[in-house]
Amino acid sequence: MFLEEKIEKVFDKMIADPLEISLKTHKVRSKFGFESFSTRINSDLRIIWDFGQNKINIIDLFDIGGHSGSVKVYQ
């Protein structure tokens, strides 16, 4: 499966339930210095996000990047 397809599949699952167990979503301290959520795309790629202010049907996407290496999304 191409990376774009994996990302699309993850976003589809996030739309249905951003905390669904297969997404392995958990709280993290992002490289931006604040706490947000991390959702797994593959073994290294993560989406960093948080719920929108109204916490209903909106997520704020902050970053997509690696779990480690030079483009890591964690502090």
PyMOL Python script that loads the backbone (N, CA, C, O; Angstrom):
from pymol import cmd

cmd.read_pdbstr("""\
ATOM      1  N   MET A   1       0.854  -1.175   0.000  1.00  0.00           N
ATOM      2  CA  MET A   1       0.000   0.000   0.000  1.00  0.00           C
ATOM      3  C   MET A   1       0.902   1.242   0.000  1.00  0.00           C
ATOM      4  O   MET A   1       1.881   1.304   0.744  1.00  0.00           O
ATOM      5  N   PHE A   2       0.576   2.195  -0.812  1.00  0.00           N
ATOM      6  CA  PHE A   2       1.325   3.450  -0.886  1.00  0.00           C
ATOM      7  C   PHE A   2       1.106   4.275   0.380  1.00  0.00           C
ATOM      8  O   PHE A   2       0.081   4.140   1.049  1.00  0.00           O
ATOM      9  N   LEU A   3       2.071   5.123   0.700  1.00  0.00           N
ATOM     10  CA  LEU A   3       1.998   5.943   1.902  1.00  0.00           C
ATOM     11  C   LEU A   3       0.746   6.823   1.910  1.00  0.00           C
ATOM     12  O   LEU A   3       0.093   6.970   2.943  1.00  0.00           O
ATOM     13  N   GLU A   4       0.416   7.404   0.759  1.00  0.00           N
ATOM     14  CA  GLU A   4      -0.774   8.253   0.684  1.00  0.00           C
ATOM     15  C   GLU A   4      -2.032   7.472   1.060  1.00  0.00           C
ATOM     16  O   GLU A   4      -2.921   8.006   1.725  1.00  0.00           O
ATOM     17  N   GLU A   5      -2.106   6.218   0.639  1.00  0.00           N
ATOM     18  CA  GLU A   5      -3.262   5.383   0.958  1.00  0.00           C
ATOM     19  C   GLU A   5      -3.311   5.073   2.454  1.00  0.00           C
ATOM     20  O   GLU A   5      -4.386   5.058   3.052  1.00  0.00           O
ATOM     21  N   LYS A   6      -2.144   4.826   3.056  1.00  0.00           N
ATOM     22  CA  LYS A   6      -2.098   4.573   4.499  1.00  0.00           C
ATOM     23  C   LYS A   6      -2.564   5.793   5.277  1.00  0.00           C
ATOM     24  O   LYS A   6      -3.338   5.676   6.227  1.00  0.00           O
ATOM     25  N   ILE A   7      -2.087   6.968   4.867  1.00  0.00           N
ATOM     26  CA  ILE A   7      -2.488   8.202   5.545  1.00  0.00           C
ATOM     27  C   ILE A   7      -3.994   8.418   5.406  1.00  0.00           C
ATOM     28  O   ILE A   7      -4.666   8.771   6.375  1.00  0.00           O
ATOM     29  N   GLU A   8      -4.513   8.208   4.217  1.00  0.00           N
ATOM     30  CA  GLU A   8      -5.953   8.366   3.993  1.00  0.00           C
ATOM     31  C   GLU A   8      -6.749   7.399   4.860  1.00  0.00           C
ATOM     32  O   GLU A   8      -7.777   7.775   5.424  1.00  0.00           O
ATOM     33  N   LYS A   9      -6.287   6.165   4.971  1.00  0.00           N
ATOM     34  CA  LYS A   9      -6.972   5.166   5.789  1.00  0.00           C
ATOM     35  C   LYS A   9      -6.981   5.590   7.259  1.00  0.00           C
ATOM     36  O   LYS A   9      -7.995   5.444   7.941  1.00  0.00           O
ATOM     37  N   VAL A  10      -5.851   6.115   7.748  1.00  0.00           N
ATOM     38  CA  VAL A  10      -5.777   6.590   9.129  1.00  0.00           C
ATOM     39  C   VAL A  10      -6.730   7.766   9.336  1.00  0.00           C
ATOM     40  O   VAL A  10      -7.448   7.805  10.335  1.00  0.00           O
ATOM     41  N   PHE A  11      -6.746   8.721   8.412  1.00  0.00           N
ATOM     42  CA  PHE A  11      -7.669   9.858   8.543  1.00  0.00           C
ATOM     43  C   PHE A  11      -9.129   9.382   8.547  1.00  0.00           C
ATOM     44  O   PHE A  11      -9.944   9.908   9.305  1.00  0.00           O
ATOM     45  N   ASP A  12      -9.461   8.400   7.713  1.00  0.00           N
ATOM     46  CA  ASP A  12     -10.826   7.859   7.714  1.00  0.00           C
ATOM     47  C   ASP A  12     -11.185   7.285   9.079  1.00  0.00           C
ATOM     48  O   ASP A  12     -12.289   7.505   9.578  1.00  0.00           O
ATOM     49  N   LYS A  13     -10.250   6.549   9.684  1.00  0.00           N
ATOM     50  CA  LYS A  13     -10.493   5.993  11.014  1.00  0.00           C
ATOM     51  C   LYS A  13     -10.599   7.105  12.053  1.00  0.00           C
ATOM     52  O   LYS A  13     -11.428   7.035  12.961  1.00  0.00           O
ATOM     53  N   MET A  14      -9.759   8.134  11.919  1.00  0.00           N
ATOM     54  CA  MET A  14      -9.805   9.248  12.867  1.00  0.00           C
ATOM     55  C   MET A  14     -11.128   9.991  12.786  1.00  0.00           C
ATOM     56  O   MET A  14     -11.636  10.462  13.803  1.00  0.00           O
ATOM     57  N   ILE A  15     -11.686  10.102  11.597  1.00  0.00           N
ATOM     58  CA  ILE A  15     -12.984  10.766  11.430  1.00  0.00           C
ATOM     59  C   ILE A  15     -14.060   9.990  12.189  1.00  0.00           C
ATOM     60  O   ILE A  15     -14.919  10.580  12.845  1.00  0.00           O
ATOM     61  N   ALA A  16     -14.003   8.668  12.090  1.00  0.00           N
ATOM     62  CA  ALA A  16     -14.993   7.829  12.772  1.00  0.00           C
ATOM     63  C   ALA A  16     -14.787   7.828  14.285  1.00  0.00           C
ATOM     64  O   ALA A  16     -15.748   7.951  15.044  1.00  0.00           O
ATOM     65  N   ASP A  17     -13.521   7.686  14.728  1.00  0.00           N
ATOM     66  CA  ASP A  17     -13.208   7.643  16.161  1.00  0.00           C
ATOM     67  C   ASP A  17     -11.715   7.867  16.338  1.00  0.00           C
ATOM     68  O   ASP A  17     -10.935   6.930  16.166  1.00  0.00           O
ATOM     69  N   PRO A  18     -11.290   9.094  16.679  1.00  0.00           N
ATOM     70  CA  PRO A  18      -9.861   9.391  16.771  1.00  0.00           C
ATOM     71  C   PRO A  18      -9.134   8.633  17.871  1.00  0.00           C
ATOM     72  O   PRO A  18      -7.903   8.595  17.887  1.00  0.00           O
ATOM     73  N   LEU A  19      -9.880   8.032  18.789  1.00  0.00           N
ATOM     74  CA  LEU A  19      -9.256   7.273  19.866  1.00  0.00           C
ATOM     75  C   LEU A  19      -9.395   5.765  19.673  1.00  0.00           C
ATOM     76  O   LEU A  19      -9.145   4.993  20.598  1.00  0.00           O
ATOM     77  N   GLU A  20      -9.790   5.350  18.484  1.00  0.00           N
ATOM     78  CA  GLU A  20      -9.960   3.928  18.176  1.00  0.00           C
ATOM     79  C   GLU A  20      -8.639   3.198  18.422  1.00  0.00           C
ATOM     80  O   GLU A  20      -7.576   3.689  18.040  1.00  0.00           O
ATOM     81  N   ILE A  21      -8.705   2.053  19.045  1.00  0.00           N
ATOM     82  CA  ILE A  21      -7.517   1.366  19.556  1.00  0.00           C
ATOM     83  C   ILE A  21      -6.468   1.027  18.497  1.00  0.00           C
ATOM     84  O   ILE A  21      -5.275   1.061  18.796  1.00  0.00           O
ATOM     85  N   SER A  22      -6.871   0.707  17.284  1.00  0.00           N
ATOM     86  CA  SER A  22      -5.891   0.333  16.253  1.00  0.00           C
ATOM     87  C   SER A  22      -5.025   1.512  15.814  1.00  0.00           C
ATOM     88  O   SER A  22      -3.969   1.312  15.214  1.00  0.00           O
ATOM     89  N   LEU A  23      -5.464   2.747  16.109  1.00  0.00           N
ATOM     90  CA  LEU A  23      -4.684   3.939  15.760  1.00  0.00           C
ATOM     91  C   LEU A  23      -3.536   4.183  16.740  1.00  0.00           C
ATOM     92  O   LEU A  23      -2.624   4.958  16.453  1.00  0.00           O
ATOM     93  N   LYS A  24      -3.585   3.522  17.895  1.00  0.00           N
ATOM     94  CA  LYS A  24      -2.562   3.674  18.935  1.00  0.00           C
ATOM     95  C   LYS A  24      -2.360   5.144  19.322  1.00  0.00           C
ATOM     96  O   LYS A  24      -1.237   5.598  19.540  1.00  0.00           O
ATOM     97  N   THR A  25      -3.470   5.864  19.399  1.00  0.00           N
ATOM     98  CA  THR A  25      -3.445   7.279  19.772  1.00  0.00           C
ATOM     99  C   THR A  25      -3.104   7.411  21.248  1.00  0.00           C
ATOM    100  O   THR A  25      -3.618   6.672  22.087  1.00  0.00           O
ATOM    101  N   HIS A  26      -2.225   8.367  21.551  1.00  0.00           N
ATOM    102  CA  HIS A  26      -1.847   8.624  22.935  1.00  0.00           C
ATOM    103  C   HIS A  26      -1.352  10.064  23.073  1.00  0.00           C
ATOM    104  O   HIS A  26      -0.972  10.708  22.095  1.00  0.00           O
ATOM    105  N   LYS A  27      -1.367  10.544  24.310  1.00  0.00           N
ATOM    106  CA  LYS A  27      -0.899  11.902  24.595  1.00  0.00           C
ATOM    107  C   LYS A  27       0.623  11.940  24.534  1.00  0.00           C
ATOM    108  O   LYS A  27       1.295  11.008  24.977  1.00  0.00           O
ATOM    109  N   VAL A  28       1.164  13.029  23.981  1.00  0.00           N
ATOM    110  CA  VAL A  28       2.615  13.233  23.893  1.00  0.00           C
ATOM    111  C   VAL A  28       2.931  14.709  24.104  1.00  0.00           C
ATOM    112  O   VAL A  28       2.052  15.566  24.023  1.00  0.00           O
ATOM    113  N   ARG A  29       4.187  14.984  24.372  1.00  0.00           N
ATOM    114  CA  ARG A  29       4.672  16.365  24.357  1.00  0.00           C
ATOM    115  C   ARG A  29       5.316  16.537  22.987  1.00  0.00           C
ATOM    116  O   ARG A  29       6.335  15.913  22.690  1.00  0.00           O
ATOM    117  N   SER A  30       4.721  17.382  22.159  1.00  0.00           N
ATOM    118  CA  SER A  30       5.205  17.575  20.792  1.00  0.00           C
ATOM    119  C   SER A  30       6.441  18.451  20.772  1.00  0.00           C
ATOM    120  O   SER A  30       6.820  19.028  21.791  1.00  0.00           O
ATOM    121  N   LYS A  31       7.063  18.548  19.621  1.00  0.00           N
ATOM    122  CA  LYS A  31       8.227  19.418  19.470  1.00  0.00           C
ATOM    123  C   LYS A  31       7.851  20.890  19.614  1.00  0.00           C
ATOM    124  O   LYS A  31       8.725  21.750  19.728  1.00  0.00           O
ATOM    125  N   PHE A  32       6.540  21.181  19.608  1.00  0.00           N
ATOM    126  CA  PHE A  32       6.065  22.552  19.778  1.00  0.00           C
ATOM    127  C   PHE A  32       6.015  22.944  21.250  1.00  0.00           C
ATOM    128  O   PHE A  32       5.770  24.104  21.579  1.00  0.00           O
ATOM    129  N   GLY A  33       6.247  21.971  22.139  1.00  0.00           N
ATOM    130  CA  GLY A  33       6.324  22.260  23.559  1.00  0.00           C
ATOM    131  C   GLY A  33       5.028  22.118  24.327  1.00  0.00           C
ATOM    132  O   GLY A  33       4.999  22.419  25.520  1.00  0.00           O
ATOM    133  N   PHE A  34       3.961  21.676  23.699  1.00  0.00           N
ATOM    134  CA  PHE A  34       2.708  21.485  24.406  1.00  0.00           C
ATOM    135  C   PHE A  34       2.219  20.055  24.226  1.00  0.00           C
ATOM    136  O   PHE A  34       2.646  19.345  23.316  1.00  0.00           O
ATOM    137  N   GLU A  35       1.319  19.648  25.108  1.00  0.00           N
ATOM    138  CA  GLU A  35       0.776  18.306  25.050  1.00  0.00           C
ATOM    139  C   GLU A  35      -0.285  18.214  23.966  1.00  0.00           C
ATOM    140  O   GLU A  35      -1.130  19.100  23.840  1.00  0.00           O
ATOM    141  N   SER A  36      -0.241  17.155  23.194  1.00  0.00           N
ATOM    142  CA  SER A  36      -1.222  16.906  22.134  1.00  0.00           C
ATOM    143  C   SER A  36      -1.333  15.399  21.968  1.00  0.00           C
ATOM    144  O   SER A  36      -0.827  14.643  22.797  1.00  0.00           O
ATOM    145  N   PHE A  37      -1.988  14.958  20.907  1.00  0.00           N
ATOM    146  CA  PHE A  37      -2.142  13.529  20.649  1.00  0.00           C
ATOM    147  C   PHE A  37      -1.229  13.104  19.502  1.00  0.00           C
ATOM    148  O   PHE A  37      -0.935  13.886  18.597  1.00  0.00           O
ATOM    149  N   SER A  38      -0.790  11.852  19.561  1.00  0.00           N
ATOM    150  CA  SER A  38      -0.019  11.241  18.487  1.00  0.00           C
ATOM    151  C   SER A  38      -0.784  10.026  18.004  1.00  0.00           C
ATOM    152  O   SER A  38      -1.217   9.198  18.805  1.00  0.00           O
ATOM    153  N   THR A  39      -0.954   9.917  16.691  1.00  0.00           N
ATOM    154  CA  THR A  39      -1.613   8.766  16.084  1.00  0.00           C
ATOM    155  C   THR A  39      -0.652   8.134  15.095  1.00  0.00           C
ATOM    156  O   THR A  39      -0.003   8.832  14.316  1.00  0.00           O
ATOM    157  N   ARG A  40      -0.563   6.816  15.129  1.00  0.00           N
ATOM    158  CA  ARG A  40       0.390   6.056  14.330  1.00  0.00           C
ATOM    159  C   ARG A  40      -0.105   5.863  12.898  1.00  0.00           C
ATOM    160  O   ARG A  40      -1.245   5.454  12.680  1.00  0.00           O
ATOM    161  N   ILE A  41       0.761   6.159  11.921  1.00  0.00           N
ATOM    162  CA  ILE A  41       0.479   5.846  10.515  1.00  0.00           C
ATOM    163  C   ILE A  41       1.164   4.534  10.141  1.00  0.00           C
ATOM    164  O   ILE A  41       0.546   3.639   9.565  1.00  0.00           O
ATOM    165  N   ASN A  42       2.449   4.436  10.477  1.00  0.00           N
ATOM    166  CA  ASN A  42       3.199   3.189  10.278  1.00  0.00           C
ATOM    167  C   ASN A  42       4.237   3.086  11.387  1.00  0.00           C
ATOM    168  O   ASN A  42       4.135   3.800  12.385  1.00  0.00           O
ATOM    169  N   SER A  43       5.224   2.226  11.241  1.00  0.00           N
ATOM    170  CA  SER A  43       6.172   2.005  12.331  1.00  0.00           C
ATOM    171  C   SER A  43       6.937   3.261  12.738  1.00  0.00           C
ATOM    172  O   SER A  43       7.367   3.357  13.887  1.00  0.00           O
ATOM    173  N   ASP A  44       7.122   4.222  11.841  1.00  0.00           N
ATOM    174  CA  ASP A  44       7.853   5.432  12.192  1.00  0.00           C
ATOM    175  C   ASP A  44       7.050   6.718  12.032  1.00  0.00           C
ATOM    176  O   ASP A  44       7.371   7.706  12.693  1.00  0.00           O
ATOM    177  N   LEU A  45       6.046   6.751  11.207  1.00  0.00           N
ATOM    178  CA  LEU A  45       5.344   7.994  10.880  1.00  0.00           C
ATOM    179  C   LEU A  45       4.174   8.241  11.823  1.00  0.00           C
ATOM    180  O   LEU A  45       3.377   7.343  12.095  1.00  0.00           O
ATOM    181  N   ARG A  46       4.082   9.498  12.328  1.00  0.00           N
ATOM    182  CA  ARG A  46       3.037   9.875  13.271  1.00  0.00           C
ATOM    183  C   ARG A  46       2.319  11.151  12.826  1.00  0.00           C
ATOM    184  O   ARG A  46       2.883  11.994  12.129  1.00  0.00           O
ATOM    185  N   ILE A  47       1.062  11.265  13.252  1.00  0.00           N
ATOM    186  CA  ILE A  47       0.283  12.494  13.084  1.00  0.00           C
ATOM    187  C   ILE A  47       0.155  13.109  14.469  1.00  0.00           C
ATOM    188  O   ILE A  47      -0.261  12.437  15.413  1.00  0.00           O
ATOM    189  N   ILE A  48       0.508  14.381  14.594  1.00  0.00           N
ATOM    190  CA  ILE A  48       0.364  15.096  15.861  1.00  0.00           C
ATOM    191  C   ILE A  48      -0.849  16.019  15.727  1.00  0.00           C
ATOM    192  O   ILE A  48      -0.937  16.806  14.784  1.00  0.00           O
ATOM    193  N   TRP A  49      -1.778  15.916  16.672  1.00  0.00           N
ATOM    194  CA  TRP A  49      -3.044  16.630  16.554  1.00  0.00           C
ATOM    195  C   TRP A  49      -3.653  16.852  17.938  1.00  0.00           C
ATOM    196  O   TRP A  49      -3.156  16.338  18.940  1.00  0.00           O
ATOM    197  N   ASP A  50      -4.728  17.621  17.973  1.00  0.00           N
ATOM    198  CA  ASP A  50      -5.531  17.789  19.189  1.00  0.00           C
ATOM    199  C   ASP A  50      -6.969  18.052  18.765  1.00  0.00           C
ATOM    200  O   ASP A  50      -7.243  18.400  17.617  1.00  0.00           O
ATOM    201  N   PHE A  51      -7.866  17.880  19.703  1.00  0.00           N
ATOM    202  CA  PHE A  51      -9.262  18.189  19.431  1.00  0.00           C
ATOM    203  C   PHE A  51      -9.423  19.686  19.241  1.00  0.00           C
ATOM    204  O   PHE A  51      -8.726  20.473  19.882  1.00  0.00           O
ATOM    205  N   GLY A  52     -10.341  20.089  18.361  1.00  0.00           N
ATOM    206  CA  GLY A  52     -10.656  21.503  18.187  1.00  0.00           C
ATOM    207  C   GLY A  52     -11.286  22.062  19.450  1.00  0.00           C
ATOM    208  O   GLY A  52     -11.623  21.307  20.362  1.00  0.00           O
ATOM    209  N   GLN A  53     -11.444  23.350  19.512  1.00  0.00           N
ATOM    210  CA  GLN A  53     -11.952  23.992  20.727  1.00  0.00           C
ATOM    211  C   GLN A  53     -13.314  23.477  21.157  1.00  0.00           C
ATOM    212  O   GLN A  53     -13.573  23.345  22.353  1.00  0.00           O
ATOM    213  N   ASN A  54     -14.188  23.183  20.203  1.00  0.00           N
ATOM    214  CA  ASN A  54     -15.520  22.706  20.592  1.00  0.00           C
ATOM    215  C   ASN A  54     -15.530  21.212  20.881  1.00  0.00           C
ATOM    216  O   ASN A  54     -16.546  20.683  21.332  1.00  0.00           O
ATOM    217  N   LYS A  55     -14.424  20.522  20.630  1.00  0.00           N
ATOM    218  CA  LYS A  55     -14.243  19.089  20.895  1.00  0.00           C
ATOM    219  C   LYS A  55     -15.264  18.206  20.178  1.00  0.00           C
ATOM    220  O   LYS A  55     -15.447  17.044  20.542  1.00  0.00           O
ATOM    221  N   ILE A  56     -15.923  18.750  19.169  1.00  0.00           N
ATOM    222  CA  ILE A  56     -16.907  17.966  18.424  1.00  0.00           C
ATOM    223  C   ILE A  56     -16.571  18.028  16.942  1.00  0.00           C
ATOM    224  O   ILE A  56     -16.621  19.099  16.337  1.00  0.00           O
ATOM    225  N   ASN A  57     -16.231  16.894  16.359  1.00  0.00           N
ATOM    226  CA  ASN A  57     -16.037  16.737  14.913  1.00  0.00           C
ATOM    227  C   ASN A  57     -14.907  17.561  14.306  1.00  0.00           C
ATOM    228  O   ASN A  57     -14.835  17.687  13.083  1.00  0.00           O
ATOM    229  N   ILE A  58     -14.031  18.122  15.121  1.00  0.00           N
ATOM    230  CA  ILE A  58     -12.940  18.915  14.564  1.00  0.00           C
ATOM    231  C   ILE A  58     -11.650  18.520  15.262  1.00  0.00           C
ATOM    232  O   ILE A  58     -11.594  18.426  16.488  1.00  0.00           O
ATOM    233  N   ILE A  59     -10.612  18.291  14.459  1.00  0.00           N
ATOM    234  CA  ILE A  59      -9.288  18.112  15.035  1.00  0.00           C
ATOM    235  C   ILE A  59      -8.353  19.134  14.404  1.00  0.00           C
ATOM    236  O   ILE A  59      -8.490  19.492  13.234  1.00  0.00           O
ATOM    237  N   ASP A  60      -7.423  19.581  15.190  1.00  0.00           N
ATOM    238  CA  ASP A  60      -6.392  20.501  14.705  1.00  0.00           C
ATOM    239  C   ASP A  60      -5.144  19.676  14.416  1.00  0.00           C
ATOM    240  O   ASP A  60      -4.575  19.066  15.322  1.00  0.00           O
ATOM    241  N   LEU A  61      -4.723  19.656  13.173  1.00  0.00           N
ATOM    242  CA  LEU A  61      -3.541  18.916  12.757  1.00  0.00           C
ATOM    243  C   LEU A  61      -2.321  19.818  12.906  1.00  0.00           C
ATOM    244  O   LEU A  61      -2.285  20.911  12.343  1.00  0.00           O
ATOM    245  N   PHE A  62      -1.320  19.366  13.663  1.00  0.00           N
ATOM    246  CA  PHE A  62      -0.131  20.167  13.904  1.00  0.00           C
ATOM    247  C   PHE A  62       1.063  19.729  13.067  1.00  0.00           C
ATOM    248  O   PHE A  62       1.844  20.566  12.615  1.00  0.00           O
ATOM    249  N   ASP A  63       1.211  18.410  12.854  1.00  0.00           N
ATOM    250  CA  ASP A  63       2.416  17.938  12.180  1.00  0.00           C
ATOM    251  C   ASP A  63       2.251  16.494  11.752  1.00  0.00           C
ATOM    252  O   ASP A  63       1.473  15.747  12.346  1.00  0.00           O
ATOM    253  N   ILE A  64       2.978  16.105  10.730  1.00  0.00           N
ATOM    254  CA  ILE A  64       3.145  14.707  10.338  1.00  0.00           C
ATOM    255  C   ILE A  64       4.635  14.506  10.193  1.00  0.00           C
ATOM    256  O   ILE A  64       5.300  15.242   9.463  1.00  0.00           O
ATOM    257  N   GLY A  65       5.162  13.516  10.883  1.00  0.00           N
ATOM    258  CA  GLY A  65       6.594  13.288  10.811  1.00  0.00           C
ATOM    259  C   GLY A  65       6.988  12.004  11.496  1.00  0.00           C
ATOM    260  O   GLY A  65       6.144  11.178  11.844  1.00  0.00           O
ATOM    261  N   GLY A  66       8.277  11.849  11.682  1.00  0.00           N
ATOM    262  CA  GLY A  66       8.814  10.615  12.205  1.00  0.00           C
ATOM    263  C   GLY A  66       8.758  10.494  13.714  1.00  0.00           C
ATOM    264  O   GLY A  66       8.671  11.484  14.441  1.00  0.00           O
ATOM    265  N   HIS A  67       8.810   9.260  14.157  1.00  0.00           N
ATOM    266  CA  HIS A  67       8.889   8.942  15.570  1.00  0.00           C
ATOM    267  C   HIS A  67      10.296   9.209  16.072  1.00  0.00           C
ATOM    268  O   HIS A  67      10.507   9.507  17.247  1.00  0.00           O
ATOM    269  N   SER A  68      11.256   9.097  15.163  1.00  0.00           N
ATOM    270  CA  SER A  68      12.660   9.327  15.512  1.00  0.00           C
ATOM    271  C   SER A  68      13.359   9.937  14.285  1.00  0.00           C
ATOM    272  O   SER A  68      12.722  10.164  13.256  1.00  0.00           O
ATOM    273  N   GLY A  69      14.638  10.194  14.397  1.00  0.00           N
ATOM    274  CA  GLY A  69      15.399  10.720  13.287  1.00  0.00           C
ATOM    275  C   GLY A  69      15.321  12.228  13.180  1.00  0.00           C
ATOM    276  O   GLY A  69      14.897  12.909  14.113  1.00  0.00           O
ATOM    277  N   SER A  70      15.734  12.743  12.031  1.00  0.00           N
ATOM    278  CA  SER A  70      15.853  14.199  11.867  1.00  0.00           C
ATOM    279  C   SER A  70      14.518  14.905  11.701  1.00  0.00           C
ATOM    280  O   SER A  70      14.449  16.118  11.899  1.00  0.00           O
ATOM    281  N   VAL A  71      13.451  14.191  11.343  1.00  0.00           N
ATOM    282  CA  VAL A  71      12.133  14.821  11.183  1.00  0.00           C
ATOM    283  C   VAL A  71      11.161  14.355  12.260  1.00  0.00           C
ATOM    284  O   VAL A  71       9.958  14.264  12.013  1.00  0.00           O
ATOM    285  N   LYS A  72      11.677  14.059  13.458  1.00  0.00           N
ATOM    286  CA  LYS A  72      10.822  13.563  14.522  1.00  0.00           C
ATOM    287  C   LYS A  72       9.868  14.644  15.006  1.00  0.00           C
ATOM    288  O   LYS A  72      10.175  15.835  14.957  1.00  0.00           O
ATOM    289  N   VAL A  73       8.721  14.212  15.469  1.00  0.00           N
ATOM    290  CA  VAL A  73       7.670  15.126  15.901  1.00  0.00           C
ATOM    291  C   VAL A  73       7.578  15.240  17.425  1.00  0.00           C
ATOM    292  O   VAL A  73       6.739  15.971  17.950  1.00  0.00           O
ATOM    293  N   TYR A  74       8.450  14.510  18.128  1.00  0.00           N
ATOM    294  CA  TYR A  74       8.480  14.559  19.592  1.00  0.00           C
ATOM    295  C   TYR A  74       9.636  15.396  20.064  1.00  0.00           C
ATOM    296  O   TYR A  74      10.598  15.616  19.328  1.00  0.00           O
ATOM    297  N   GLN A  75       9.547  15.871  21.312  1.00  0.00           N
ATOM    298  CA  GLN A  75      10.647  16.617  21.925  1.00  0.00           C
ATOM    299  C   GLN A  75      11.751  15.674  22.298  1.00  0.00           C
ATOM    300  O   GLN A  75      12.775  16.102  22.830  1.00  0.00           O
TER     301      GLN A  75
END
""", "prot")
cmd.dss("prot")
cmd.show_as("cartoon", "prot")
cmd.util.cbc("prot")
cmd.orient("prot")
